[in-house]
């Protein structure tokens, strides 16, 4: 028996095994790893999807929070799990940055199999209401007249919010002073108290303060208006053409998970994201559902890594 023949037999056997197991999948509960703390946007998205997916699959999808090391602990767990579809992991926007900020024990693009894109969540640029800034043109003019004096924050130093601000500075040709914080919870009091001039953070978190007039919204960071806050312009339409920086969510499994199982999961997730009740729940959390094939998620991750690695290098951002 030739090596080529043995290889062909082995491939056929693997495909057959995958098809058989996909037909009976799942036979036990599925674990959905979230590499971030409970209560954050990624955790909320994951729990919404897990609850509905449990109903559709007839097996419980159990959320397992494994925070630490900017999500690396949870990702490493998923990478080293059995490729059988019983361990999934919810990806977040930080996946586009961690490979440049940290030395990883895995390759995000090779060691995980994309399952389904969940959606995106734009950020919003706000300024404190006492500043003479009502739009992007006035912000750019103010920053250029006061180089390095306009203070701003973007969640934590290595976050996508921070990097969106660095991209903003380069796109607009302005110099603003970054102020590091440990999270959004510490940023808002300083914004409201006038101790901080501007910030970039989740549209859902900041929209209540914008609606009450406590903060002034300048624009959302996506390349089109957000369905969550449609009255705010996109920065791309306010003098920064092509500007796009959004949080995102997606589900991955271990590499070599049988394709029939990936296809089954993708079909179920695509269907639940199109249900009005699930869509409304995600929109209420500031996320716009974007169901699609696994390849959409693969391409999106590759683009995010390429985009933000350049921003990180150009801005000299370091992990802290």
matplotlib code that plots the C-alpha trace (Angstrom):
import matplotlib.pyplot as plt

x = [0.0, 1.5, 2.0, -0.3, -3.0, -2.7, -2.9, -6.1, -7.7, -6.8, -8.4, -11.6, -11.7, -11.4, -14.1, -16.4, -15.7, -16.6, -19.8, -21.0, -20.2, -21.8, -25.1, -25.3, -23.6, -24.0, -24.4, -23.3, -23.0, -20.8, -18.4, -18.2, -15.0, -14.9, -11.4, -12.7, -14.4, -18.2, -20.3, -18.3, -19.7, -18.1, -19.5, -23.0, -22.9, -21.7, -24.5, -27.2, -25.9, -25.3, -28.8, -30.5, -28.0, -28.7, -32.4, -31.6, -29.1, -31.0, -27.8, -26.7, -24.0, -22.2, -20.3, -16.9, -15.2, -11.4, -10.1, -6.5, -3.5, -5.7, -7.7, -4.7, -5.5, -8.9, -7.7, -4.9, -7.4, -9.5, -6.5, -5.5, -8.9, -10.1, -11.2, -14.6, -16.9, -17.5, -15.3, -15.9, -14.5, -16.0, -13.6, -13.4, -11.9, -8.7, -7.8, -6.7, -4.1, -2.8, -0.5, 1.5, 1.4, 2.3, 4.3, 1.6, 2.0, -0.3, -1.2, -4.7, -5.1, -3.7, -4.6, -8.3, -11.2, -13.6, -17.2, -19.5, -19.3, -21.7, -21.6, -19.9, -20.2, -18.9, -17.3, -18.3, -16.1, -17.3, -16.1, -17.1, -20.0, -18.1, -15.7, -16.3, -16.4, -19.6, -18.2, -15.1, -14.0, -14.1, -12.3, -9.5, -9.2, -9.1, -6.5, -4.3, -4.5, -3.6, -1.2, -0.8, -3.2, -6.5, -6.7, -8.4, -8.9, -9.8, -10.5, -7.3, -3.9, -3.9, -7.6, -9.1, -10.7, -7.2, -6.0, -9.0, -7.9, -4.3, -5.8, -7.9, -4.8, -3.0, -5.9, -6.7, -3.1, -3.6, -1.7, -3.8, -2.6, -3.5, -4.4, -4.3, -7.2, -8.0, -11.3, -14.4, -15.8, -13.0, -13.1, -16.7, -16.5, -13.5, -15.3, -18.4, -16.3, -14.4, -11.0, -10.8, -11.6, -12.5, -12.9, -13.6, -15.7, -18.7, -21.7, -24.1, -22.0, -21.8, -25.1, -27.1, -24.8, -25.0, -28.8, -28.9, -26.6, -23.9, -21.4, -21.3, -21.2, -18.9, -19.3, -19.2, -16.0, -17.6, -17.5, -21.3, -23.8, -24.8, -28.2, -28.0, -27.4, -28.3, -28.5, -24.7, -22.6, -19.8, -16.4, -15.9, -18.5, -17.0, -13.7, -12.0, -13.0, -12.5, -12.1, -13.3, -12.6, -15.2, -15.4, -16.5, -17.5, -17.2, -17.1, -14.1, -13.3, -10.0, -8.3, -9.1, -12.7, -14.6, -16.0, -19.5, -19.7, -18.5, -21.1, -23.8, -22.9, -22.6, -26.1, -27.7, -25.9, -26.8, -30.5, -30.6, -29.0, -31.8, -34.5, -36.1, -36.0, -32.2, -31.4, -33.3, -31.4, -28.1, -29.0, -30.1, -26.5, -25.0, -24.1, -25.3, -25.7, -23.7, -24.3, -22.3, -20.1, -16.9, -14.8, -16.2, -14.8, -11.5, -11.0, -12.2, -9.6, -6.8, -7.8, -8.0, -4.5, -3.0, -4.7, -4.0, -0.4, 0.5, -1.3, 0.5, 3.9, 3.4, 2.1, 4.6, 1.9, 3.3, 1.5, 1.1]
y = [0.0, 3.3, 6.3, 8.3, 5.7, 5.4, 9.2, 9.2, 6.5, 8.4, 11.6, 9.8, 8.3, 11.7, 13.1, 10.2, 10.5, 14.2, 13.6, 10.9, 12.9, 16.1, 14.2, 13.3, 16.5, 17.7, 14.9, 16.8, 20.4, 22.8, 25.2, 28.8, 30.3, 34.1, 35.3, 38.5, 39.2, 38.8, 41.9, 43.4, 43.7, 40.5, 38.5, 40.0, 39.1, 35.6, 35.0, 36.2, 33.9, 31.0, 31.0, 30.9, 28.4, 26.1, 26.1, 25.5, 22.6, 20.9, 21.0, 23.6, 26.0, 26.9, 30.2, 29.8, 33.1, 32.8, 36.3, 37.3, 38.4, 40.5, 37.4, 35.2, 32.7, 31.9, 31.8, 29.4, 27.1, 27.0, 26.5, 23.4, 21.9, 18.9, 19.9, 18.3, 21.3, 21.1, 24.1, 27.4, 30.8, 34.3, 36.6, 40.4, 43.4, 43.0, 40.0, 42.4, 43.9, 41.3, 39.6, 42.9, 43.9, 40.5, 37.4, 34.8, 31.0, 30.4, 31.8, 33.3, 32.8, 29.2, 27.6, 28.4, 27.7, 30.5, 29.5, 32.6, 36.3, 37.7, 41.4, 44.8, 47.5, 51.0, 53.4, 57.1, 60.1, 62.5, 65.8, 67.4, 69.8, 72.9, 72.8, 75.0, 71.9, 70.8, 68.8, 67.2, 70.3, 72.3, 69.6, 69.5, 73.3, 73.3, 70.6, 72.3, 75.6, 73.8, 71.1, 68.4, 70.1, 68.4, 65.4, 62.2, 58.6, 55.3, 52.8, 50.9, 51.6, 48.5, 48.6, 49.1, 52.3, 53.6, 52.6, 54.2, 57.4, 57.0, 56.3, 59.5, 61.6, 60.4, 60.7, 64.2, 65.3, 66.5, 66.0, 65.1, 64.0, 60.5, 59.9, 56.2, 54.7, 51.2, 51.1, 53.0, 53.2, 55.6, 57.6, 58.8, 60.7, 62.7, 63.5, 64.7, 66.6, 68.4, 66.9, 65.1, 66.7, 63.8, 60.1, 57.2, 54.3, 52.0, 53.8, 52.1, 53.2, 56.8, 57.4, 58.0, 60.9, 62.3, 62.2, 64.0, 66.7, 65.8, 64.9, 66.1, 63.4, 64.2, 61.0, 57.3, 55.5, 53.2, 54.0, 54.4, 55.6, 53.3, 51.7, 52.2, 56.0, 57.0, 60.7, 60.9, 61.2, 58.7, 60.3, 59.1, 61.7, 64.5, 65.1, 61.7, 59.6, 55.9, 56.1, 52.9, 51.5, 49.2, 46.5, 43.1, 39.7, 36.2, 32.5, 30.3, 26.6, 24.7, 24.2, 20.9, 20.9, 18.8, 21.0, 19.5, 20.6, 24.1, 24.2, 23.1, 25.7, 28.4, 27.6, 27.7, 30.9, 32.6, 31.6, 32.9, 36.2, 36.8, 36.2, 39.6, 38.9, 38.1, 41.0, 43.4, 42.1, 42.6, 46.1, 47.0, 46.2, 48.4, 45.6, 45.3, 41.6, 40.6, 36.9, 35.3, 32.3, 31.4, 32.9, 36.4, 36.0, 34.7, 37.7, 40.2, 38.9, 39.2, 42.8, 43.8, 42.3, 44.1, 47.5, 47.6, 46.2, 49.2, 51.7, 50.1, 50.4, 53.9, 55.2, 53.3, 51.8, 49.3, 46.7, 47.6]
z = [0.0, -1.1, 1.2, -1.0, -0.8, 3.0, 3.3, 1.2, 3.3, 6.5, 5.1, 4.2, 7.6, 9.3, 7.1, 7.8, 11.5, 11.4, 9.5, 11.9, 15.0, 13.5, 13.0, 16.7, 18.0, 20.7, 23.1, 26.2, 27.4, 25.5, 27.2, 26.0, 27.3, 27.8, 28.5, 30.2, 33.5, 34.0, 33.4, 30.5, 26.9, 25.7, 28.6, 28.0, 24.3, 25.1, 27.6, 25.2, 22.5, 24.9, 26.3, 22.9, 21.5, 24.4, 23.4, 19.7, 20.3, 23.1, 25.3, 27.7, 26.6, 29.8, 30.0, 31.6, 32.4, 32.4, 32.8, 33.0, 30.9, 28.5, 27.6, 26.8, 29.6, 28.2, 24.6, 25.5, 27.2, 24.0, 21.8, 23.8, 24.1, 22.2, 18.6, 19.1, 19.2, 23.0, 23.8, 22.1, 22.9, 22.4, 20.6, 21.4, 19.7, 21.7, 19.6, 17.0, 19.3, 21.7, 19.2, 18.8, 22.5, 23.9, 23.0, 22.6, 23.2, 20.1, 16.7, 16.7, 13.0, 12.8, 16.2, 16.2, 13.8, 13.1, 13.8, 13.5, 13.4, 16.1, 15.6, 16.1, 18.6, 17.8, 20.2, 20.5, 20.9, 23.6, 25.2, 28.4, 27.9, 29.0, 26.2, 23.1, 20.9, 19.1, 16.2, 14.7, 12.9, 16.1, 18.0, 15.4, 15.5, 19.3, 19.5, 16.9, 18.8, 22.0, 21.0, 23.7, 26.1, 25.2, 27.6, 26.6, 27.8, 26.1, 28.8, 29.6, 27.9, 25.6, 24.8, 21.3, 22.6, 23.3, 19.9, 18.3, 19.8, 18.5, 15.1, 15.5, 16.3, 13.3, 10.9, 12.1, 12.4, 16.1, 19.3, 22.4, 25.8, 26.7, 30.4, 31.4, 33.5, 34.8, 33.0, 31.9, 35.5, 36.5, 33.3, 33.5, 36.9, 35.7, 32.4, 34.3, 36.8, 34.1, 35.0, 31.7, 28.3, 26.0, 25.8, 23.5, 24.8, 24.1, 22.6, 25.0, 28.1, 27.1, 25.3, 28.6, 29.5, 25.9, 25.9, 29.3, 28.0, 30.6, 27.8, 24.2, 21.5, 18.6, 16.5, 16.5, 15.4, 12.9, 9.2, 9.2, 11.7, 14.6, 14.7, 18.4, 18.2, 14.6, 15.3, 15.9, 12.8, 12.0, 12.2, 8.6, 7.5, 9.6, 7.9, 8.5, 5.4, 5.9, 9.7, 11.2, 14.7, 16.2, 18.9, 17.6, 18.8, 17.3, 18.2, 17.6, 18.3, 18.4, 15.1, 13.4, 14.8, 12.2, 9.5, 9.7, 13.4, 12.5, 9.8, 12.2, 14.8, 12.2, 10.9, 14.3, 15.3, 12.1, 12.6, 16.2, 15.3, 12.7, 15.3, 16.2, 20.0, 19.9, 17.6, 19.9, 22.9, 21.2, 20.0, 23.5, 24.6, 21.8, 19.4, 15.8, 14.8, 11.7, 11.0, 8.3, 7.3, 9.2, 6.5, 7.3, 10.8, 9.5, 7.2, 9.9, 12.4, 9.8, 8.9, 12.6, 13.3, 10.3, 11.1, 14.8, 14.7, 12.5, 14.9, 17.9, 16.3, 15.0, 18.3, 20.4, 22.6, 25.1, 27.2, 30.9]

ax = plt.figure().add_subplot(projection="3d")
ax.plot(x, y, z, "-o")
ax.set_aspect("equal")
plt.show()
